[in-house]
């Protein structure tokens, strides 16, 4: 990944993280401009005819990795679109790395936010409501899943921050000094 792609991606990630912290949303204009910038940079940085496949496969990988989390109401649509935009910059292989690291960072952020807000009881109650039908079915007792109402949330996290941190770590990792 060349310097122009890295620089622009990291700048867009900073914008997304700041906006998500301030407004608790990631604007579509940021994502769509990022997609266009990624496409143009791929075209003009001399990747031959691979630029379209890298752009499309990265976009699709980022989108489809986080789509199930959106469908389970674990994240907002802006987060899915931001991950798709990230994939358009870096291609599918780095998108998977970024997604895994982002999920780890997001989990730590979620635990920190629950700890700071004191909503441990609500979190544990929600986990029980979600896990009980799964455990029942595992032992042969057919229990139907109980959907949680939106008010039952122990709190949302600005997942754009986790995506930005994961992306920054993966993109800058080749530039870190080696201690081996």
N, C-alpha and C positions, 0 to 999 in steps of 0.2 A: 504494500500500500504506500503510495507516494505521499510526499509532504503536503501537497495541496489538498488531497483527500483527507488526510489526518487533521490538518489545521481546521478545515471547514467543518468537519464532523465534530471536533471537540468544541468549536465555537457554538455550533447548533445545540450540542448537548448542554453546554452551560446555560444557553438561553432557555432551553426546555426545563432544566432543573429550577432555575430562578422563577420562571413563570409558574411552574407547578407548585412551588413553595408559596408564592405570593397569592395566586388565584385559584389553586387547586384544580387546574386544568391545563392541558397542552393545546394551544391554538392550532387549528387545522392549517392556517396559513404558514405556520412554522414548518409543519410536517411536509406540506406540499411543495413549498419552496425548497426544502431540503432534498426532496425527491428529484426535483428539477436540477438543482445544483449538482447532486450526485451523478445524474445522467450526463450532464454537460461535462463535468470533470472526467468522467470515464471516457467520453468521446475524445476530449482534447488532450488527454495525458498519454495517448499513443498505446493503447492496449490492443490494437488490431481489431479483429472482429469479435473478440471475446467480451468486449465491454457490455454488450446487450445481455449476454447470458449471465455475466457476473451481477449486473444490476438487477435483472429479473429474478434470478435464483436467490440472491440475498434478500430482496424484498419479500419474496414468497416465504422464505425460511423464517424470517423475523415475524411475519404476519401469522403464519400457521403455528409457530411455536407458542405464541401468547394468546391466540384465539380461544383455546379451551379455557384459559383462566378468565377471559372476558365472559365467556358463556356461562361459567360457574359463578359469575359475579364477584370474582376475586380481584378484578382490576377494571379500570375504565377503558373505553374505546380509544382514547387519546394515547394511552400507554401502548396499546397494540399497534397503533399507527406509528408511534415513535420508534418502536422496535423494528417495524418494517422499513422505516426510513434508514435506520442504522444499518440494517442488512443490505440496503441498496448501496451504501457506501463501501462496506467491507467484504461483501460476498458471503456465501452460505457457511463456509467452514468457521470463519471468525464470528459469524452471527450466533452459531451454536455455543461457542465459548462465552460470548458476551451474555447470552441468555442464561446459561448455567450460573455464571458469576453474579448476574443481576438477581436471580432468584435467591441466592445465598445472602446477598446484601439486603435484599428486600425482607427476608425473614428476620435478619438481625434488626433492621429498622422497625419492623412490626413489633418485635418483642420489646424494643426500647420504648416505643410509643405507648404500648399497653402498660409497661412498667411505670412510665411517667404519668399516665392518666389514671392509674389505679383501677383499671377495668379487668383485672384478672378473673374475678368471679364471672363476669359476663362472657369472657373468652372461654373459660372452662365449661360453662353451661352450653354455649354454642357448640363446642367440640363434642360434648356428650350428646346433644340432639342430633348432630350429624353422624357421629360414629355408632350410636346404638343400633340403627337399622343395619348397618354394615356388619356389625358383630353378630346380630341376630341371624342374618342370612348365612353367615359363615358357619354357624352351628346348626343350620337347617330350619330355623324358624323364620317364616316369611314376613318380614316387616317392611312396610313401605317407607321410603325416605320422607322426612318432614321438612318442607321448605321453610327456611328462616325468613321472617319478615325483614324488610330493610332497616327497621328501627332496632333490630336485634344486634346490629353490628357493634363490635367492640371498638370500632374506629377505623377510618381509612388512612392509608399512608400515601404520601406523594411519591408514587412509584417512578415518576420521571427522574427523581433524584437517584434512585437505585439503578435505573437504566444508564443515567449519565455516569455514575461512579463505575459501574461494570464496564461500560464502553471505554472510559478513560483508562482504566487499569489494563484492559486487553490491548488497546491501541498503543499505549506507552510502554508496555512490557518489554518489547525488544530494545528499548533505549535505556533500561535500567542496568546498573552495573551488575556483573556476575560475581557471586561470592564463592563459586566452586573452584 
